[in-house]
Amino acid sequence: LSLSLSMCVCVCVHLKRYLDSREDGPLIVSHIYLLLGCAAPVILSRMPVLPEGYETAGRIGLSLSGMISLGIGDSFASIVGISFGRRLFPPIPGTKKSFEGMLAGFLSMTIFGTLSTYLGVQMIQSKGPTCIPIGLYKCVRMHFVPALLSAVLEVTTDQLDNLFLPLFYYTLILYTIYRDLVEA
């Protein structure tokens, strides 16, 4: 019992170092939201019926949307914003978000999302013709607008965005896939 109590205290002290002013109360939910935000797109990516030509690329883009928006975009935005951020957006209580951080988040999500989708399809295709090839341009289109709108949403919100930001990005990728289908 004393071992588990000391472990709880140790974990609690460690987690409290990474809290900001938006987190209050006895339950630390931002870490739970972070895990759910990364896991939900992976679970949801198996559900939609994707149009022919987007089955493989779409599933890769959708399933990675949590890692792209949180693990890549949010991290790059934070690192660049703290290190190089000069032009701050109008103050949102408890945050100091900069244009440079938003730009870094947007670019990192676009680049990583595009490359991971494109290279993932190329890897699967190299093992046999099990999927329809998708060009680099379509991969860029799949991630460009979702990354831009997610970066803007991340800057303008004062909520804990670890849960809804990946789902927002996921929804925008799904919309982009079906928009391309209608335009074709």
C-alpha positions as CSV (number, residue, x, y, z in Angstrom):
1,L,0.0,0.0,0.0
2,S,2.8,2.4,0.9
3,L,4.5,1.6,-2.4
4,S,1.4,2.4,-4.5
5,L,0.9,5.6,-2.5
6,S,4.5,6.7,-3.1
7,M,4.1,5.9,-6.8
8,C,0.9,8.0,-7.0
9,V,2.7,10.9,-5.4
10,C,5.6,10.6,-7.8
11,V,3.4,10.4,-10.9
12,C,1.3,13.3,-9.6
13,V,4.4,15.5,-9.0
14,H,5.6,14.6,-12.5
15,L,2.3,15.4,-14.3
16,K,1.7,18.7,-12.5
17,R,4.9,20.1,-14.0
18,Y,3.2,20.1,-17.4
19,L,-0.1,21.8,-16.5
20,D,-1.1,25.2,-17.5
21,S,-3.7,27.7,-16.2
22,R,-6.5,26.0,-18.0
23,E,-6.1,22.8,-16.0
24,D,-7.7,23.0,-12.6
25,G,-9.4,20.6,-10.2
26,P,-8.4,17.3,-8.6
27,L,-8.4,15.3,-11.9
28,I,-5.7,16.0,-14.5
29,V,-7.7,15.5,-17.7
30,S,-5.3,17.0,-20.3
31,H,-3.1,13.9,-20.3
32,I,-6.2,11.7,-20.7
33,Y,-7.4,13.9,-23.5
34,L,-4.0,13.6,-25.2
35,L,-4.2,9.8,-25.2
36,L,-7.8,9.8,-26.4
37,G,-6.9,12.4,-29.1
38,C,-4.2,10.2,-30.5
39,A,-6.2,7.0,-30.2
40,A,-9.6,8.1,-31.5
41,P,-8.6,8.7,-35.1
42,V,-6.9,5.3,-35.3
43,I,-10.1,3.6,-34.1
44,L,-12.4,5.8,-36.3
45,S,-10.3,5.4,-39.4
46,R,-11.7,1.9,-40.0
47,M,-15.3,3.2,-40.1
48,P,-15.9,5.3,-43.1
49,V,-16.3,3.8,-46.6
50,L,-13.7,5.6,-48.6
51,P,-14.0,6.1,-52.4
52,E,-11.9,4.1,-54.8
53,G,-8.4,5.5,-55.1
54,Y,-8.4,6.9,-51.6
55,E,-8.8,3.7,-49.6
56,T,-5.2,3.2,-48.6
57,A,-4.0,6.9,-48.6
58,G,-7.2,7.9,-46.8
59,R,-6.8,5.4,-44.1
60,I,-3.2,6.3,-43.5
61,G,-4.1,10.1,-43.4
62,L,-7.1,9.5,-41.2
63,S,-5.4,7.1,-38.7
64,L,-2.4,9.4,-38.4
65,S,-4.4,12.6,-37.9
66,G,-4.1,12.4,-34.1
67,M,-0.3,12.1,-34.2
68,I,0.0,14.7,-36.9
69,S,-2.1,17.3,-35.1
70,L,-0.9,16.7,-31.6
71,G,2.5,15.0,-31.8
72,I,3.8,17.0,-34.7
73,G,1.8,20.2,-35.2
74,D,1.1,21.1,-31.5
75,S,4.7,20.2,-30.6
76,F,6.3,22.2,-33.4
77,A,4.0,25.2,-32.7
78,S,5.0,25.1,-29.0
79,I,8.7,24.7,-29.6
80,V,8.9,27.4,-32.3
81,G,6.5,29.7,-30.6
82,I,8.4,29.6,-27.3
83,S,11.8,29.8,-29.0
84,F,11.2,32.3,-31.8
85,G,7.7,33.7,-31.3
86,R,7.7,37.5,-31.6
87,R,4.3,38.4,-33.0
88,L,1.7,37.4,-30.4
89,F,-1.9,37.0,-31.2
90,P,-4.4,39.0,-29.2
91,P,-4.2,37.7,-25.6
92,I,-6.2,34.6,-24.7
93,P,-6.3,34.2,-20.9
94,G,-3.5,31.9,-19.8
95,T,-1.8,31.5,-23.2
96,K,0.8,33.3,-25.2
97,K,0.4,32.1,-28.8
98,S,2.5,33.5,-31.6
99,F,2.2,33.8,-35.4
100,E,5.5,32.0,-35.8
101,G,4.3,29.1,-33.7
102,M,1.1,28.8,-35.7
103,L,3.0,28.8,-38.9
104,A,5.4,26.1,-37.7
105,G,2.5,24.0,-36.6
106,F,0.8,24.4,-40.0
107,L,3.9,23.7,-42.0
108,S,4.9,20.7,-39.9
109,M,1.4,19.1,-40.1
110,T,1.3,19.7,-43.9
111,I,4.8,18.3,-44.5
112,F,4.6,15.3,-42.2
113,G,1.0,14.4,-43.2
114,T,1.9,14.6,-46.9
115,L,5.1,12.6,-46.6
116,S,3.7,10.0,-44.3
117,T,0.6,9.4,-46.5
118,Y,2.6,9.4,-49.8
119,L,5.5,7.2,-48.4
120,G,3.0,4.9,-46.7
121,V,1.2,4.3,-50.0
122,Q,4.5,3.8,-51.8
123,M,5.6,1.2,-49.2
124,I,2.4,-0.7,-49.4
125,Q,2.5,-0.6,-53.2
126,S,6.1,-1.9,-53.3
127,K,4.9,-5.2,-51.7
128,G,2.4,-5.7,-54.5
129,P,-0.3,-3.9,-56.4
130,T,-2.8,-4.0,-53.5
131,C,-3.7,-0.3,-53.7
132,I,-4.2,2.4,-56.3
133,P,-1.3,4.8,-56.4
134,I,-1.9,8.3,-55.3
135,G,0.2,11.2,-56.4
136,L,2.1,13.6,-54.2
137,Y,-0.1,16.5,-55.2
138,K,-3.2,14.6,-53.9
139,C,-1.4,14.0,-50.6
140,V,-0.6,17.7,-50.3
141,R,-4.3,18.5,-51.1
142,M,-5.4,16.0,-48.5
143,H,-3.4,17.7,-45.7
144,F,-3.0,21.4,-46.7
145,V,-6.4,22.9,-45.7
146,P,-7.0,20.6,-42.7
147,A,-3.5,21.6,-41.4
148,L,-4.2,25.3,-41.9
149,L,-7.6,25.3,-40.3
150,S,-6.4,23.1,-37.4
151,A,-3.5,25.6,-36.8
152,V,-5.9,28.5,-36.7
153,L,-8.3,26.6,-34.4
154,E,-5.4,25.8,-32.1
155,V,-4.4,29.4,-31.8
156,T,-7.9,30.8,-31.3
157,T,-9.1,28.4,-28.6
158,D,-8.6,28.7,-24.9
159,Q,-9.9,25.2,-24.3
160,L,-8.0,22.0,-23.7
161,D,-7.6,21.1,-27.4
162,N,-6.0,17.7,-27.1
163,L,-9.2,15.9,-27.7
164,F,-11.1,17.9,-30.3
165,L,-8.1,19.1,-32.4
166,P,-7.3,15.6,-33.7
167,L,-11.0,14.9,-34.4
168,F,-11.3,18.3,-36.2
169,Y,-8.3,17.4,-38.3
170,Y,-9.7,13.9,-39.0
171,T,-13.1,15.4,-40.1
172,L,-11.4,17.9,-42.4
173,I,-9.3,15.1,-44.1
174,L,-12.4,13.1,-44.6
175,Y,-14.1,16.2,-46.1
176,T,-11.2,16.8,-48.4
177,I,-11.2,13.2,-49.7
178,Y,-14.9,13.4,-50.6
179,R,-14.6,17.0,-52.0
180,D,-11.9,15.7,-54.3
181,L,-14.2,12.9,-55.4
182,V,-17.0,15.4,-56.2
183,E,-14.6,17.6,-58.1
184,A,-13.2,14.8,-60.2
